[in-house]
Amino acid sequence: MFAATLASEKASAQQNILTANYGNSRTNADPVETVLTPAGVSATSFGQLFGLSVDGQIYAQPLYLGNVTIPGNGVHNIIFVETMHNSVYAFDADTAAPPLWTVNLGPSVPTAKYNSVTPTYTDIVPENGILSTPVIDPATGTLYAVAATLENGTYFYRLHALDVTSGAERFGAPVIISAEVRGSGESAEAKVVPLVPGQHLQRPGLLLLNGVVYIAFGSHGDGDPYHGWLLGYSAQNVRNQVSAFNATPNGARGAFWQSGRGPASDDSGNLYIASSNGDTDGVTNFANSVLRLTPEGTGVADWFSPHNDEDLDDTDADFGSPGVLLVPGTNLLVTGGKQGIVYLLDKTNLGHTAVDDSQILQSFNAGGFGIFNMALWNRPDGPILYTQTGDAPVSAWRLAGNQFATTPAAQSTAAFPVPFQGMTLSSNGGQPGTGILWTTEADNWPLPSNGTLHAFNADDLSEIWNSDMNAGDKLGGFVRFANPTVANGKVYVPAMSNQLVVYGMKAAAAEPGPAVTGIVNGASYAAGPVSPGEIVAIFGQSLGPDDLALGALDANGQMQTSISGTQVTFDGVAAPLLYASTGVTAAVVPWEIAGQDTVAFQISHDGEESTPLSLPVAAAAPGIFSIDASGSGPGAILNQDNTVNSAANPAAAGSTVAIFATGGGPVDPAPGDGVITTGTASLINGVTVRVGGQNATVSYAGGAPGEVAGLVQINVQLPAGVTGQVPVVIKIGDQVSQSTITVAIR
């Protein structure tokens, strides 16, 4: 049973973030932030507090729910994190601690599987799981999420309804998502168009409206055939589908993707959504259009399509790429497109289409290629819209009446190369001097790239802080369209490095001393039991020096057990250390834990000790290293000629490759802790390897010569007849490695 209480006057004023973009108007604005102000945020007062480690990339916006009673575990403010590995985490939002609970919603889809649809699709790699932002119903304490899975070669989407206190399924969930409508469009059979899961991405955030959960679908990189779908399911019984809408039932395309923005809704229960390129006739096909759907979500009540929709379709210049934003308290609707044009519409009279768009309220160029995100500060002296196009500064546009001033009211000093930024406006209502515009920016193009979190004074767009000012504040990998979640004095930012990075006022940081947020396999970043000799990554805060320090061999030729004042112990035995830093430290689990059920873990730095943890022990916990150290994608694999395997340098089918992993468990002969493997040391537990779904012959499985004992090398002969970028999975005993590592074979 869900229980949420308003414990104090302060708590009653806090902002819960229950849906994508901070509400159904999709303004990307938190209007009740009282802690973070332009006057208070600076390089000396604000920075990274801690990181929360998870098992995959985070694309969904983190959601926040305050004062939740967890049975047997007290009251917590919770930040909910969803990953592309199909896991949902509930963390205490205010401390660096292991999750309150976590659940996995099924096997994710390796994005290499989509190559038959779009061979060059690389926007999302290496897996697709929970891509969209879920939605929370605070009245019932239920989080609704959609997970993509691949099971025995078949693609599925499922709607899940999770109890926010435990992760348990509710209201008939999970349910397989399926739909069909009458029509003659692409993929139609017998005048019926079905939703084909393997052809679609569920990108926009979920919408909860009047007891219905709405779910929108688009494409995998325009890989035909596909359509724009919007489906509705009863929140009280998710097995009851109440609506199904297709944007192009007698045509093609018209994806709903909106750069992840959720469908919008107003107080009258109308639905608003923007479709991308495809067939448009204004009768049954509505690609490149803003649509107002009937409250039940089954039909078009009104629409607008730009006069040049055919040109937009021909050049893949999607209209509606940032989705729809409703200006609160007005009849105004804002959208944009890849051409960099802002459109201001009357939501009660969208205008259909005409020769030059003169029938709408306004359209103007906001600076160049690509509007993919927007934020709106709804101030009493007039709303301000924030945008950023490619190779351009962040710009502020004042709205007066039914017109934007087409000269920016303010612009940032710096321009940014990539227009795929996350964007959030926090303020204390409409009070001038309280607004901060937070953006995540890619440092370079093309992606992947590291990213930077920026904080701008929302009044004049002067930059007051960014995550590159201090070494300990760096964000890590950039995630496109990932909006920071600002709640009650903290900023929660998804990073590509399988972490949620948490920023806040330094005075509000946790007490000094190491605090552990996660202990995971150092190759796969999967949480679970530890095994003898496993290389583990320890995440948290104050774990070591501010700058990364690498381990070295001691006088005995063994890896040292102390780096810059950091030491890790398992049952009091000091573990060899590979590196140490304030946010992450890597250690080799001592071989002495073999045969135990649990082991006591502790980390210390400069004499301060972390809270002891009891960890489960397994005979093996295999994980394969990836070439980019992300835990997914191309594996750390050497071809038969000792060159690195890659798509540009594939191995020949039938040749032997060396796969590097950890978590293999005991070896024979037994090594000492931290020694360097000088000969063969074979794994005791049995090893099998599958490559591209077929068994591969293992010729050696044991310690990697010349490397620290615990790094595993597995030599396998690749199966004949298997080619391409295919998954490789190892099984040691009854434990299986992650399924998202690939090897390239020709």
C-alpha positions in Angstrom: 0.0 0.0 0.0 1.3 3.4 -1.0 1.6 6.1 1.7 2.7 9.7 1.2 2.3 12.3 3.9 3.1 16.0 3.9 5.3 15.9 7.0 5.9 19.6 7.3 5.1 23.0 5.7 8.5 22.8 3.9 7.7 19.4 2.5 4.3 20.5 1.3 6.0 23.1 -0.9 8.3 20.7 -2.6 8.0 19.9 -6.3 7.2 16.3 -7.3 8.4 15.5 -10.8 5.8 12.9 -12.0 6.1 13.0 -15.7 8.4 14.1 -18.6 9.0 17.8 -19.0 7.7 18.7 -15.5 4.0 18.5 -16.3 1.4 17.9 -19.0 2.0 21.4 -20.5 5.6 20.1 -21.2 7.3 23.4 -20.3 10.5 21.9 -18.9 10.1 24.2 -15.9 10.2 23.6 -12.2 8.4 26.7 -10.7 8.9 26.0 -7.0 12.7 25.8 -6.6 13.7 27.9 -3.6 17.2 26.5 -2.8 19.0 27.0 -6.1 19.2 30.7 -7.2 21.6 32.6 -9.6 23.0 34.4 -6.6 23.8 31.2 -4.7 25.1 28.9 -7.5 28.9 29.3 -8.1 32.1 27.3 -8.6 32.8 27.6 -4.9 29.3 26.8 -3.5 27.8 24.3 -6.0 29.1 21.0 -7.5 28.8 17.3 -7.8 27.6 15.6 -4.6 27.6 11.9 -5.6 26.8 9.5 -8.4 24.3 6.7 -8.4 25.4 3.7 -10.5 23.0 1.7 -12.6 23.2 -1.2 -15.1 22.7 0.7 -18.4 22.4 4.0 -20.2 19.8 6.5 -18.9 17.7 8.2 -21.5 14.5 8.6 -19.5 14.1 11.8 -17.4 14.5 10.8 -13.7 11.3 11.3 -11.7 11.0 12.5 -8.2 8.4 11.7 -5.5 8.8 13.1 -2.0 7.8 11.6 1.4 7.3 8.0 0.4 7.0 5.4 3.1 8.9 2.3 2.3 7.6 -0.6 4.4 10.2 -1.4 7.0 12.6 1.3 5.7 11.1 4.6 6.8 10.2 7.7 4.8 12.2 8.8 1.8 12.3 11.3 -1.0 12.8 9.0 -4.0 14.5 9.6 -7.4 13.4 7.0 -9.9 15.9 6.0 -12.6 15.1 3.8 -15.6 17.8 2.2 -17.9 18.2 0.9 -21.4 19.0 -2.4 -19.7 15.3 -2.5 -18.7 15.9 -1.9 -15.0 14.0 0.5 -12.7 15.7 1.9 -9.6 14.3 3.7 -6.6 17.1 5.6 -4.9 16.9 7.9 -1.8 17.1 11.2 -3.5 19.2 12.9 -0.8 22.0 10.4 0.0 24.7 8.3 -1.7 23.2 4.9 -0.9 22.3 1.6 -2.6 18.8 1.6 -4.1 15.8 1.2 -1.9 14.6 -1.3 -4.5 15.3 -2.3 -8.1 13.5 -4.5 -10.7 14.4 -5.7 -14.2 11.6 -5.8 -16.8 13.1 -8.3 -19.2 15.9 -8.8 -21.8 16.7 -5.6 -23.6 17.0 -5.4 -27.4 20.5 -5.3 -28.8 20.3 -2.4 -31.3 22.4 -4.4 -33.7 19.2 -6.4 -34.2 17.7 -3.3 -35.9 20.3 -3.4 -38.6 17.9 -5.2 -41.0 15.5 -2.2 -40.5 18.1 0.6 -40.7 21.7 -0.6 -41.3 23.2 2.7 -40.5 21.2 3.4 -37.4 23.6 4.4 -34.6 21.6 7.0 -32.6 20.9 4.5 -29.8 23.6 1.8 -29.0 24.1 -0.8 -27.8 20.6 -1.7 -26.5 17.0 -0.5 -26.3 15.1 -1.1 -23.2 13.3 1.7 -21.3 13.8 4.6 -23.6 10.8 6.9 -22.7 10.2 8.7 -19.5 7.6 6.9 -17.3 4.7 8.6 -15.5 3.7 8.4 -11.8 0.2 8.4 -10.5 0.6 9.9 -7.0 -3.0 9.0 -6.0 -2.2 5.3 -6.2 1.5 5.3 -5.9 2.1 3.7 -9.3 4.9 4.2 -11.8 3.9 3.3 -15.4 6.8 2.3 -17.7 7.2 0.8 -21.2 10.0 -1.8 -21.8 11.2 -3.1 -25.1 12.3 -6.8 -25.1 13.6 -9.4 -27.5 12.6 -12.9 -26.6 13.4 -15.9 -28.7 13.7 -13.7 -31.8 10.4 -11.9 -31.2 10.1 -8.2 -30.3 7.7 -7.0 -27.6 6.7 -3.8 -25.9 5.1 -4.2 -22.5 3.4 -1.7 -20.2 4.3 -2.1 -16.6 2.6 -0.7 -13.5 5.0 -0.7 -10.5 4.2 0.0 -6.9 6.5 3.0 -6.0 7.2 1.4 -2.6 8.5 -1.9 -3.8 8.5 -2.3 -7.6 5.8 -4.9 -7.5 3.5 -5.1 -10.5 -0.1 -3.8 -10.1 -3.3 -3.3 -12.0 -2.9 -6.4 -14.3 0.5 -5.5 -15.4 2.6 -6.3 -17.3 0.6 -6.3 -20.6 1.9 -6.8 -24.1 1.3 -3.7 -26.2 -0.4 -4.4 -29.5 -2.8 -2.4 -31.7 -4.4 -2.3 -35.1 -6.5 0.1 -37.1 -8.5 0.0 -40.3 -6.5 1.3 -43.3 -4.5 0.6 -46.5 -1.2 2.2 -45.4 2.2 0.6 -45.3 2.3 -2.8 -43.5 -1.5 -3.2 -44.0 -2.9 -6.7 -44.4 -6.6 -7.2 -45.4 -7.1 -3.4 -44.9 -5.8 -3.6 -41.3 -2.7 -1.8 -40.2 -1.0 -3.5 -37.2 1.6 -2.1 -34.8 4.8 -4.0 -35.6 7.0 -3.8 -32.5 10.3 -4.4 -34.2 9.8 -1.4 -36.6 9.0 1.1 -33.9 10.7 3.0 -31.0 8.7 4.1 -28.0 10.4 7.5 -27.6 8.0 10.1 -26.2 7.4 10.3 -22.5 4.2 8.7 -21.2 1.1 10.8 -20.5 -1.4 10.1 -17.7 -4.7 11.8 -18.3 -8.1 11.2 -16.8 -7.3 7.6 -15.7 -5.7 6.7 -19.0 -2.0 6.1 -19.7 -1.1 7.2 -23.3 1.9 5.7 -25.1 3.3 7.1 -28.4 5.5 5.4 -30.9 7.8 6.4 -33.8 10.5 4.8 -35.9 14.0 3.4 -35.8 15.8 6.1 -37.8 13.1 6.2 -40.5 13.4 2.5 -41.3 10.2 1.7 -43.3 7.5 0.6 -42.8 6.4 2.5 -39.7 3.6 4.9 -38.5 2.9 7.3 -35.7 0.9 5.5 -33.0 -0.8 6.8 -29.9 -2.4 4.2 -27.6 -4.3 4.5 -24.4 -4.6 2.0 -21.6 -6.7 2.1 -18.4 -4.5 3.0 -15.5 -6.6 0.9 -13.2 -6.5 -2.2 -15.5 -3.7 -2.0 -18.0 -5.1 -5.0 -19.8 -7.9 -2.7 -21.0 -6.8 -0.8 -24.1 -9.2 2.2 -24.5 -7.9 3.9 -27.6 -5.6 3.4 -30.7 -4.7 6.2 -33.0 -2.6 6.0 -36.2 -1.3 9.2 -37.8 -1.1 7.7 -41.3 -3.5 4.7 -41.6 -3.8 5.1 -45.4 -0.2 6.2 -45.9 3.3 5.9 -44.4 5.5 7.3 -41.7 4.3 10.2 -39.5 6.3 9.1 -36.4 5.6 10.4 -33.0 9.1 10.9 -31.5 9.2 14.6 -30.3 12.9 14.2 -29.1 11.4 12.3 -26.1 8.9 15.0 -25.1 5.6 13.6 -23.9 2.3 14.3 -25.5 0.7 17.5 -24.0 -2.8 17.9 -22.6 -4.8 20.9 -21.4 -7.4 21.4 -18.6 -10.2 20.4 -21.0 -8.7 17.0 -21.6 -7.5 17.6 -25.2 -4.4 15.8 -26.4 -1.7 17.5 -28.4 1.1 15.8 -30.3 3.4 16.4 -33.3 4.1 14.0 -36.1 7.2 13.9 -38.2 7.8 13.4 -41.9 5.6 11.2 -44.0 2.3 11.3 -45.9 0.0 14.3 -45.4 -3.4 14.8 -46.9 -5.4 16.5 -44.1 -8.1 13.8 -44.3 -6.8 10.6 -42.9 -3.0 11.1 -43.1 -1.4 13.6 -40.8 2.4 13.5 -41.0 4.4 16.7 -40.3 1.5 18.0 -38.3 0.5 19.3 -34.9 -2.6 17.4 -33.9 -5.3 18.1 -31.4 -6.9 14.8 -30.7 -10.3 14.2 -29.2 -10.3 13.7 -25.4 -10.6 10.0 -25.9 -7.6 10.0 -28.1 -9.1 8.3 -31.1 -9.7 11.0 -33.7 -8.3 14.3 -35.0 -10.3 17.4 -33.8 -8.0 20.0 -35.3 -4.6 20.1 -37.0 -1.9 22.3 -38.5 0.7 21.3 -41.1 3.2 23.8 -42.6 2.7 24.9 -46.2 6.0 23.2 -47.2 5.3 19.9 -45.7 6.2 18.0 -48.9 9.6 19.7 -49.0 10.1 18.9 -45.3 9.2 15.2 -46.1 11.6 15.0 -49.0 14.5 16.4 -47.0 13.9 14.7 -43.7 13.5 18.1 -42.1 10.9 17.0 -39.5 8.3 19.5 -38.4 7.5 19.1 -34.7 10.9 17.7 -33.7 10.8 19.3 -30.2 7.2 18.2 -29.6 4.4 20.5 -28.3 4.6 23.0 -25.5 1.5 24.7 -24.1 1.8 28.2 -22.6 0.0 27.9 -19.2 -3.1 30.1 -18.7 -3.4 30.8 -22.4 -4.6 29.3 -25.7 -1.1 29.4 -27.1 0.9 26.4 -28.3 4.6 26.4 -29.3 6.4 23.9 -31.5 9.4 24.0 -33.9 11.3 21.8 -36.4 14.6 20.8 -37.8 14.6 23.9 -40.0 15.1 26.0 -36.9 11.7 27.7 -37.1 9.5 28.4 -34.1 5.7 28.2 -34.7 3.2 29.9 -32.4 -0.3 28.5 -32.8 -3.8 29.0 -31.3 -4.6 25.6 -29.8 -8.3 26.3 -30.2 -7.9 27.0 -33.9 -4.8 25.4 -35.2 -5.3 26.6 -38.7 -4.9 23.5 -40.9 -2.6 24.6 -43.8 -2.3 27.4 -46.4 0.0 28.8 -49.0 2.4 30.6 -46.6 1.4 29.8 -43.0 -0.2 33.2 -42.7 -3.2 31.7 -41.0 -1.3 30.9 -37.9 -0.3 33.4 -35.2 3.5 33.5 -36.0 6.5 31.6 -37.3 10.1 32.8 -37.2 13.6 31.5 -37.6 15.3 31.0 -34.3 18.9 30.8 -35.5 19.7 27.8 -37.7 19.4 24.1 -37.9 17.5 22.1 -35.4 15.1 22.9 -32.7 14.9 19.7 -30.6 14.1 21.1 -27.2 12.5 24.1 -25.5 11.9 25.5 -22.1 9.4 28.1 -21.0 9.5 30.5 -17.9 5.9 31.6 -17.4 6.6 34.9 -15.6 3.9 37.5 -14.6 5.6 40.1 -16.8 5.4 37.8 -19.9 6.6 34.3 -20.8 10.1 33.7 -22.0 10.9 30.8 -24.4 14.4 29.3 -24.5 15.8 27.6 -27.5 19.2 26.5 -29.0 20.0 25.5 -32.5 23.2 24.0 -33.9 26.4 25.9 -33.7 24.5 28.7 -31.9 24.1 30.2 -28.5 21.2 29.6 -26.1 18.5 32.3 -26.9 15.6 33.8 -24.9 12.5 35.0 -26.7 10.0 37.2 -25.0 6.3 36.6 -25.6 4.0 39.6 -25.5 0.3 39.0 -26.3 0.2 36.6 -29.2 3.6 37.4 -30.7 7.2 36.6 -29.9 9.8 39.4 -30.3 12.0 38.1 -33.1 15.1 39.7 -31.7 16.4 37.6 -28.7 16.0 39.2 -25.3 19.2 37.5 -24.3 21.8 35.1 -25.6 24.6 33.1 -24.0 28.1 34.2 -24.7 29.2 30.7 -25.9 27.7 28.9 -28.9 27.3 25.1 -28.8 27.8 22.7 -31.7 25.1 20.2 -31.0 21.4 21.1 -30.8 20.4 17.9 -28.9 20.7 19.5 -25.5 18.7 18.7 -22.3 17.0 21.8 -20.9 15.3 22.7 -17.6 14.2 26.0 -16.2 14.1 26.3 -12.4 12.7 29.3 -10.5 10.9 30.5 -7.5 7.7 31.2 -9.4 8.0 34.1 -11.7 10.2 36.2 -9.5 13.0 37.9 -11.5 16.4 36.9 -10.2 15.4 33.4 -9.2 15.5 31.7 -12.6 18.3 29.3 -13.7 18.3 27.7 -17.1 20.1 24.3 -16.9 21.3 22.7 -20.1 23.4 19.6 -20.9 25.6 20.2 -24.0 27.7 17.8 -26.0 31.3 18.9 -26.1 31.9 17.8 -29.6 30.3 16.5 -32.8 29.9 13.8 -33.9 28.5 11.8 -31.0 29.4 10.0 -28.8 31.0 12.8 -26.8 31.5 13.9 -23.3 29.0 16.4 -22.0 28.8 19.4 -19.8 26.1 20.7 -17.5 25.7 24.5 -17.7 23.8 26.9 -15.4 22.7 30.2 -16.9 21.1 33.2 -15.1 17.7 32.9 -16.8 17.3 36.7 -16.9 20.3 37.5 -19.1 21.7 34.1 -20.0 25.1 34.9 -18.4 26.8 31.7 -17.4 27.1 31.3 -13.6 28.5 27.7 -13.4 29.4 24.7 -15.4 30.5 21.2 -14.6 34.0 21.7 -16.2 35.0 24.5 -13.7 36.2 22.0 -11.1 37.7 18.6 -11.8 35.4 16.8 -9.4 32.2 18.0 -11.1 32.6 16.6 -14.6 29.5 15.0 -16.0 30.8 12.3 -18.3 29.1 11.0 -21.4 26.5 13.1 -23.1 22.9 11.8 -23.5 20.9 13.5 -26.2 17.6 15.2 -25.2 18.1 14.1 -21.5 16.6 16.9 -19.4 18.1 17.5 -16.0 15.6 16.9 -13.1 15.8 19.8 -10.7 14.1 19.1 -7.4 14.4 20.6 -3.9 18.0 21.9 -4.2 19.5 19.1 -6.3 20.1 18.6 -10.0 19.9 15.0 -11.2 21.6 14.5 -14.6 21.7 11.2 -16.7 25.2 10.4 -18.0 26.1 7.9 -20.7 28.5 6.2 -18.2 25.7 4.2 -16.5 25.3 6.8 -13.7 22.9 9.4 -12.5 25.1 12.3 -11.5 23.7 14.4 -8.6 24.7 18.1 -8.1 23.8 20.5 -5.3 24.9 23.1 -2.8 28.2 21.8 -1.3 27.1 22.9 2.2 24.2 20.4 1.8 26.5 17.5 0.8 26.7 14.3 2.9 29.1 14.1 5.9 32.8 13.7 5.0 34.0 10.1 4.6 33.5 7.5 1.9 29.9 6.6 1.0 29.3 3.7 -1.4 26.4 3.9 -3.8 27.1 0.7 -5.8 29.6 -2.2 -6.2 29.4 -3.7 -9.7 31.2 -6.0 -12.1 34.1 -3.9 -13.5 33.5 -5.1 -17.0 29.7 -5.2 -17.4 28.7 -2.8 -14.6 26.1 -5.3 -13.5 25.2 -5.4 -9.9 25.0 -8.8 -8.2 27.1 -11.2 -6.1 30.9 -10.8 -6.1 33.2 -13.7 -7.0 36.8 -14.6 -6.1 39.2 -12.6 -8.3 36.5 -10.5 -9.8 37.5 -6.9 -10.8 34.8 -4.7 -9.3 34.0 -1.0 -9.7 33.0 0.8 -6.5 30.9 3.9 -7.0 30.2 6.6 -4.4 31.6 9.8 -3.0 34.8 10.6 -1.2 36.2 7.2 -2.1 39.7 8.5 -3.0 41.6 11.5 -4.5 39.9 14.1 -6.6 42.0 13.2 -9.6 42.2 9.6 -10.8 45.2 7.7 -9.4 46.4 4.5 -11.0 47.6 1.5 -9.2 51.2 0.1 -9.5 53.2 -2.9 -8.6 54.8 -3.0 -5.2 58.3 -4.2 -4.3 57.1 -7.8 -4.5 55.7 -7.4 -8.0 52.1 -7.5 -6.9 49.4 -4.8 -7.3 49.5 -2.5 -4.4 46.6 -2.5 -1.9 46.6 1.3 -1.1 46.5 4.2 -3.5 46.6 7.8 -2.3 45.1 6.9 1.0 42.4 4.6 -0.3 42.1 1.0 0.8 39.4 -1.7 0.2 38.9 -4.7 2.3 36.8 -7.9 2.0 36.5 -9.7 5.4 39.5 -7.5 6.5 41.7 -8.7 3.6 43.1 -5.8 1.7 42.2 -6.0 -2.0 44.6 -5.1 -4.9 43.6 -1.7 -6.4 43.7 -0.8 -10.1 42.8 2.8 -9.6 41.1 5.2 -7.1 39.2 8.5 -7.4 36.6 10.3 -5.4 33.7 8.9 -7.4 34.9 5.4 -8.5 37.5 3.0 -7.4 38.4 -0.4 -8.9 39.6 -3.4 -6.9 40.2 -7.1 -7.3 38.2 -9.3 -4.9 40.6 -11.4 -2.8 40.7 -15.1 -3.7 40.2 -16.0 -0.1 36.4 -15.4 -0.3 35.9 -18.7 -2.3 33.3 -20.9 -0.8 31.7 -18.3 1.4 28.0 -17.2 1.2 28.7 -13.5 2.1 31.6 -11.3 2.7 32.0 -8.0 4.6 33.1 -5.1 2.5 34.5 -1.7 3.5 36.4 1.1 1.8 38.5 3.8 3.6 40.2 7.0 2.5 42.5 9.1 4.6 41.5 7.2 7.7 37.7 7.7 7.2 35.8 4.4 6.8 32.6 3.7 4.9 29.7 1.9 6.5 30.4 -1.9 6.3 28.3 -3.8 3.8 27.5 -7.5 3.6 27.8 -8.7 0.0 26.6 -12.0 -1.4 29.3 -14.3 -2.9 28.9 -16.5 -6.0 31.4 -19.0 -7.5 31.5 -16.9 -10.7 30.1 -13.5 -11.9 31.2 -13.2 -15.5 31.3 -9.9 -17.3 33.0 -9.1 -20.7 35.0 -5.9 -21.1 33.9 -3.5 -23.9 36.5 -1.7 -25.9 35.2 1.7 -24.8 34.8 0.7 -21.1 31.1 1.3 -21.1 30.1 -2.3 -20.5 28.3 -2.6 -23.8 29.0 -2.6 -27.5 32.1 -3.9 -29.3 34.0 -6.2 -26.9 37.6 -6.0 -25.8 38.6 -8.8 -28.1 41.8 -9.6 -30.0 41.8 -11.2 -33.4 44.0 -14.2 -34.2 46.8 -11.8 -35.4 46.6 -9.9 -32.0 45.0 -6.8 -33.5 41.9 -5.3 -31.8 38.6 -6.6 -33.2 36.3 -3.9 -34.6 33.8 -3.3 -37.3 36.7 -1.9 -39.4 38.9 -4.9 -38.5 36.6 -7.9 -38.2 37.8 -11.5 -37.4 37.5 -14.2 -40.1 34.8 -16.7 -39.4 36.4 -19.9 -38.1 39.4 -18.0 -36.7 40.4 -17.9 -33.0 39.8 -14.7 -31.0 40.7 -13.8 -27.4 37.9 -12.4 -25.2 38.8 -10.5 -22.1 36.5 -10.7 -19.1 36.4 -10.9 -15.3 34.4 -12.7 -12.7 35.6 -16.2 -13.8 36.0 -17.5 -10.2 38.8 -19.7 -8.9 41.6 -20.8 -11.2 44.1 -23.7 -11.0 46.9 -23.2 -9.9 45.5 -20.8 -7.3 47.2 -17.4 -7.5 48.0 -14.9 -4.8 46.1 -11.6 -4.5 47.4 -9.0 -6.9 50.0 -11.2 -8.6 50.7 -11.0 -12.3 49.7 -14.1 -14.3 52.9 -15.5 -15.9 51.7 -18.9 -17.3 48.4 -20.7 -17.7 45.9 -20.7 -14.9 42.7 -22.4 -15.9 39.3 -21.6 -14.6 37.9 -24.3 -12.4 34.3 -23.8 -13.3 33.1 -24.9 -16.8 33.0 -22.3 -19.6 30.8 -22.1 -22.6 30.6 -19.3 -25.2 27.9 -18.5 -27.7 28.7 -16.2 -30.6 25.8 -15.0 -32.8 23.6 -17.5 -31.0 25.8 -20.4 -31.9 28.2 -22.4 -29.7 31.9 -21.6 -30.1 34.8 -23.9 -29.3 36.8 -22.8 -26.2 40.5 -23.6 -26.4 41.6 -21.8 -23.3 39.8 -20.1 -20.4 41.9 -18.7 -17.5 44.2 -15.9 -16.4 45.4 -13.4 -19.0 49.2 -13.7 -19.2 51.0 -10.6 -18.2 47.9 -9.1 -16.5 46.7 -9.0 -12.9 45.2 -12.3 -11.7 41.4 -11.8 -12.0 41.5 -10.6 -15.6 40.2 -13.6 -17.6 41.2 -14.5 -21.2 39.0 -16.9 -23.1 40.2 -18.1 -26.5 37.4 -19.3 -28.8 37.1 -20.5 -32.4 34.4 -18.4 -34.1 31.6 -20.5 -35.6 31.6 -21.0 -39.3 28.8 -19.2 -41.2 28.3 -16.4 -38.6 29.2 -12.9 -39.9 28.4 -9.3 -39.0 28.4 -7.5 -35.7 27.0 -10.3 -33.5 26.5 -10.7 -29.7 29.0 -12.8 -27.7 27.9 -14.3 -24.3 30.0 -16.4 -21.9 28.6 -18.7 -19.3 30.7 -19.8 -16.4 29.1 -22.4 -14.2 25.5 -21.3 -14.1 26.3 -17.6 -14.4 25.9 -15.7 -17.7 27.6 -12.4 -18.8 25.8 -9.4 -20.2 24.1 -9.9 -23.5 25.1 -6.5 -25.1 28.8 -7.2 -26.1 29.5 -7.8 -29.8 32.2 -9.2 -31.9 32.8 -8.3 -35.6 33.1 -11.3 -38.0 33.6 -11.4 -41.8 
